């Protein structure tokens, strides 16, 4: 299944229990395995935000899980939600508190809703060419792989490297066994290692109390969130959460007819609602789809299972049943995250026969990886470069700028 991700082959129409996809939601082996394909990204980001902001872990995990379940029901394909990456990084770097996070999430949701209602998202979807979207996906994949190798594995010294090495050896073995989902096997390995080493030291996470007081964001919180979080986040959201996600959904699930407008609506409404209940701002993402798909997910059932898992973690935290998150060591999550990154990087291989398209994608990827605002810079520079190639009739310039049909 990872081969499809890395070769960029458009799959045949999906079927679920004999019905044309998306005629139902499946909970087969592939859905259970794929359900945890994105946990390497989500869990560390959620915990990092909780640790710095002091937000109640029970509420955060429960809200995140419910958002996953709703997304699975709405899209009926592997369309998970993820913590907003730029928001999470800025929160951890600047030590922002829960009310500012809620204000930022509300501002992000309102701005995206305005872009959706005015038709600006559809305009961008027509303007930004496919190679630019592929470059954004590749750049995100590189960043995820570097994060996995550095902070999640090497950052934990020799024990982390040995644990990750064991997971890498186990992964191809479990992938070939139909009765045991590969990602669940990796999580079981991590839980066993954490338990044997002492759960408290398994992940190095000391969480705040599960239940924390919560109040609605004030006008000052919304303004601060807009300046500190929304402005840096929105460019990445336009490139990855909307355009790249739509493109990947069209590649792997063309029958779903996922549009930029639909993604914009669910993105907006999720964040507006979450801002009022004390959760972490979320997005859809190409990396999320890639992670679920790489481990076997083909329907919304995987996202529903995933959401149920986080809702259960949140309920356990609210009921005071201990620090269950310590059973998920970062080196194991890093292996899952690295596989997700590789799947995204492989999306550019389908452009190899068009020099101009490949050059555009690589330009966007390099800018996204090495510049502070690289996703915005890559999207603008790549679009201009592609249109310049088309005007000069360079090889590959006739490539359709979008795949909206």
JOTASUL-V44928 format. One record per residue. N is the residue number from 1. RES is the residue in one letter. SS is DSSP state (hx for helix, st for strand, lp for the rest). Layout:
n = {N,N}
res = {RES,RES}
ss = {SS,SS}
//
This chain:
n = {1,2,3,4,5,6,7,8,9,10,11,12,13,14,15,16,17,18,19,20,21,22,23,24,25,26,27,28,29,30,31,32,33,34,35,36,37,38,39,40,41,42,43,44,45,46,47,48,49,50,51,52,53,54,55,56,57,58,59,60,61,62,63,64,65,66,67,68,69,70,71,72,73,74,75,76,77,78,79,80,81,82,83,84,85,86,87,88,89,90,91,92,93,94,95,96,97,98,99,100,101,102,103,104,105,106,107,108,109,110,111,112,113,114,115,116,117,118,119,120,121,122,123,124,125,126,127,128,129,130,131,132,133,134,135,136,137,138,139,140,141,142,143,144,145,146,147,148,149,150,151,152,153,154,155,156,157,158,159,160,161,162,163,164,165,166,167,168,169,170,171,172,173,174,175,176,177,178,179,180,181,182,183,184,185,186,187,188,189,190,191,192,193,194,195,196,197,198,199,200,201,202,203,204,205,206,207,208,209,210,211,212,213,214,215,216,217,218,219,220,221,222,223,224,225,226,227,228,229,230,231,232,233,234,235,236,237,238,239,240,241,242,243,244,245,246,247,248,249,250,251,252,253,254,255,256,257,258,259,260,261,262,263,264,265,266,267,268,269,270,271,272,273,274,275,276,277,278,279,280,281,282,283,284,285,286,287,288,289,290,291,292,293,294,295,296,297,298,299,300,301,302,303,304,305,306,307,308,309,310,311,312,313,314,315,316,317,318,319,320,321,322,323,324,325,326,327,328,329,330,331,332,333,334,335,336,337,338,339,340,341,342,343,344,345,346,347,348,349,350,351,352,353,354,355,356,357,358,359,360,361,362,363,364,365,366,367,368,369,370,371,372,373,374,375,376,377,378,379,380,381,382,383,384,385,386,387,388,389,390,391,392,393,394,395,396,397,398,399,400,401,402,403,404,405}
res = {X,X,X,X,X,X,X,X,X,X,X,X,X,X,X,X,X,X,X,X,X,X,X,X,X,X,X,X,X,X,X,X,X,X,X,X,X,X,X,X,X,X,X,X,X,X,X,X,X,X,X,X,X,X,X,X,X,X,X,X,X,X,X,X,X,X,X,X,X,X,X,X,X,X,X,X,X,X,X,X,X,X,X,X,X,X,X,X,X,X,X,X,X,X,X,X,X,X,X,X,X,X,X,X,X,X,X,X,X,X,X,X,X,X,X,X,X,X,X,X,X,X,X,X,X,X,X,X,X,X,X,X,X,X,X,X,X,X,X,X,X,X,X,X,X,X,X,X,X,X,X,X,X,X,X,X,X,X,X,X,X,X,X,X,X,X,X,X,X,X,X,X,X,X,X,X,X,X,X,X,X,X,X,X,X,X,X,X,X,X,X,X,X,X,X,X,X,X,X,X,X,X,X,X,X,X,X,X,X,X,X,X,X,X,X,X,X,X,X,X,X,X,X,X,X,X,X,X,X,X,X,X,X,X,X,X,X,X,X,X,X,X,X,X,X,X,X,X,X,X,X,X,X,X,X,X,X,X,X,X,X,X,X,X,X,X,X,X,X,X,X,X,X,X,X,X,X,X,X,X,X,X,X,X,X,X,X,X,X,X,X,X,X,X,X,X,X,X,X,X,X,X,X,X,X,X,X,X,X,X,X,X,X,X,X,X,X,X,X,X,X,X,X,X,X,X,X,X,X,X,X,X,X,X,X,X,X,X,X,X,X,X,X,X,X,X,X,X,X,X,X,X,X,X,X,X,X,X,X,X,X,X,X,X,X,X,X,X,X,X,X,X,X,X,X,X,X,X,X,X,X,X,X,X,X,X,X,X,X,X,X,X,X,X,X,X,X,X,X,X,X,X,X,X,X}
ss = {lp,hx,hx,hx,hx,hx,hx,lp,lp,lp,lp,lp,lp,lp,st,st,lp,lp,st,st,lp,lp,lp,lp,lp,lp,lp,lp,hx,hx,hx,hx,hx,hx,lp,lp,lp,lp,hx,hx,hx,hx,hx,hx,hx,hx,hx,hx,hx,hx,hx,hx,hx,lp,lp,lp,hx,hx,hx,hx,hx,hx,hx,hx,hx,hx,hx,hx,hx,hx,hx,hx,hx,hx,hx,lp,lp,lp,lp,lp,lp,st,st,lp,hx,hx,hx,hx,hx,hx,hx,hx,hx,hx,lp,lp,lp,hx,hx,hx,hx,hx,hx,hx,hx,hx,hx,hx,hx,hx,hx,hx,hx,hx,hx,hx,hx,lp,lp,hx,hx,hx,hx,hx,hx,hx,hx,lp,lp,hx,hx,hx,hx,hx,hx,hx,hx,hx,hx,hx,hx,hx,hx,hx,hx,hx,hx,hx,hx,hx,hx,hx,hx,hx,hx,hx,hx,hx,hx,hx,hx,hx,hx,hx,hx,hx,hx,hx,hx,hx,hx,hx,hx,hx,hx,lp,lp,lp,lp,lp,lp,hx,hx,hx,hx,hx,hx,hx,hx,hx,hx,hx,hx,hx,hx,hx,hx,lp,hx,hx,hx,hx,lp,lp,lp,lp,lp,lp,lp,lp,lp,lp,lp,lp,lp,lp,lp,lp,hx,hx,hx,hx,hx,hx,hx,hx,hx,hx,hx,hx,hx,hx,hx,hx,hx,hx,hx,hx,hx,hx,hx,hx,hx,hx,hx,hx,hx,hx,hx,hx,hx,hx,lp,hx,hx,hx,lp,lp,lp,hx,hx,hx,hx,hx,hx,hx,hx,hx,hx,hx,hx,hx,hx,hx,hx,lp,lp,lp,lp,lp,lp,st,st,lp,lp,hx,hx,hx,hx,hx,hx,hx,hx,hx,lp,lp,lp,lp,lp,lp,hx,hx,hx,hx,hx,hx,hx,hx,hx,hx,hx,hx,hx,hx,hx,hx,hx,hx,lp,lp,lp,lp,lp,hx,hx,hx,hx,lp,lp,hx,hx,hx,hx,hx,hx,hx,hx,hx,hx,hx,hx,hx,hx,hx,hx,hx,hx,hx,hx,hx,hx,lp,lp,lp,hx,hx,hx,hx,hx,hx,hx,hx,hx,hx,hx,hx,hx,hx,hx,hx,lp,lp,lp,hx,hx,hx,hx,hx,hx,hx,hx,hx,hx,hx,hx,hx,hx,hx,hx,hx,hx,lp,lp,lp,lp,lp,lp,lp,lp,lp,lp,lp,lp,lp,lp}
//
